[in-house]
Structure formats: structure tokens, C-alpha cells
Amino acid sequence: MGAGKNYLKLNDKVEVIAGKDKGRVGKVIKVYPDSDKAKVEKINIMKRHTKPNMKNQQGGIIEIEAPLHVSNLMLICSKCAKAVRVKISRLEDGTKVRVCKKCGETVEANA
């Protein structure tokens, strides 16, 4: 179903480039590869009305992060400290790595 252009991984630092939270920076907390979406910490907050249940005895209105499409997110390079485009390169041993198009450094998740 997804287009396969999902270059984001868990714990990546990203900047929102479109929408109501444009310009804000956060960490990826969940990736949905089937729909090309990702949840970012404290970004795209939605209010949800919940009934009381075992987990939440009180119920009420809770705030949760809603997923954003990856086309609205840009990866932040750790060396450049800017939002950059990335390309996928293969190393000599055959492993794939994400490479910053500005500085040429590899981009790893901050695990």
C-alpha cells in the first residue's frame, strides 16, 4: 500500500516542513511503514475523548500524538544540524546506509 519512500527510523530527529506544526523539531517514536506515516514526540497533538476503563479510571480528554505523513518530515543530519535530504548508499560489505546529501556523512539513528 505504501510507496516505499519511508527513510525514517525509530529515534530519528526530524523537522516538520508542512502543516500546523511547521518548523518544529522532534524525535520519531513510532513508524508505520504500510501507510508511510510516523509519530513524532510532542508534534501533531490531538485531543481524544475517552470513557473510563481499567487503564484510565477517570476517563476524560487526553492528548495524544497523531501520525504525520513522511513527506511532511525531514531528517536532521547530526553533523550539519540542518534538515536534509538523504540518499541510500551501499557500503563495501553490502549494508545499506543513509547518507546526508549536503555533507556526505552517514546518518544513524540516535539509539
Secondary structure by P-SEA (a helix, b strand, c coil): cccccccccccbbbbbcccccccbbbbbccccccccbbbccccbbbbbbbccccccccccbbbbbbbbbcccbbbbbcccccbbbbbbbbcccbbbbbbbccccbbbbccc
